[in-house]
């Protein structure tokens, strides 16, 4: 079986308003439902407590990784998801992570 990854729900910023979604809290409940459906641990509270300003940066990062090595890109995507939705950690581009470069905080 081959899986083809697609980026969906791309949101340039929260000024975009479509389908009743205009702020991070509008999507928190949806992510809680998605967590159960896909059996992926996702804490929707991230959208209430420390929301990402846009979904573009992680999506672009995944596509860049995918262009280099598909298998590593899939592992990278999992790490991004875990950091944001399980550990509730989001580090904007250029922000040093705790423990220094390469640390899985």
N, C-alpha and C positions, 0 to 999 in steps of 0.2 A: 504494500500500500504506500502511495506517495501522498504527502500532505503539501498543499500549496498555500502558503501564508499570505493573507491579504490584510491590509490595514483598513479598518473601518471606524466610523465615528470621529473622523479627524475634525478637530476643533481648533481654529487658529487662535482664538481667545474667547473670553466670556462675553464680549460685546455682541457676539453672534447669537441670534435668537431664532430658533426653529423648533416647531413641535412642542412649544411650552418649556423649552430648555433655555434659560437665560442666565443661570448662576449655578455654581457647583452643587449647592444643596438640592437642586432639581434632579440630579443623577444619582444621589446617594442610595436611595431605595432600589433603583434599577440594578446597581452593582451588587447589592445584597441578593437580589433574585438571580442574577447571572451566576453568582458564586455557587448557589445550590444546583442550578441547572447544569453547569459544566464541571461540577465537582472540583472547583479551583478555589482555594482559600483566598477570599477577597473581603477585606473589611471596608464596606462602603463609607464608614465614618471618615476616611481620608478626605472625602469630598466636603465634609463639614468642618474638619479640623485644620487640614493643611493641603488644600487642593492644588493640583498642578495648574499653572496659568494657561497651558495649551497642551494638546495631545501631539502636536507636531514634532517637538524635539525627540521624544522616545521613538516615534515612528520612523523618523529620518535616521536615527541611530541604528535601528534594527535593519532598515534597508541597506545602509552602508555596510553593516556587518555581513549581511546576506550576500552582498556583491563580492565579499572577500572569501567567505567560507560558510556554506549553508548550515552545516552541523553546528559550528560554533555560534552562528547567528541564532539558532533555535535555543541553545543554552543561554545565550545572552538575553534573549527575550524573556526567558523564564526568570532570570536574575532580576531584570527590570521589574517584572510583575511582582515578584516577591518583595523587592525593596519598597515599592510604592504601596501595594495592597496588603501585605502581611506585616511588614516591619514599619510601615507608615513613614518611610524616609524618602524624601525627594531632595536632590541636590542640584540646584540650577547650574547650568554650564559655567564652569570656572570656579565653582564653590568647592573648596577643599573638603574632602570627606574625613570624618573622624578616624584617626589611626594612620593617616597619610595615604598616598597613592597606592592603589592595588588592594587596599583593605576591604574585606567584605564586612561592613559594619552591620 
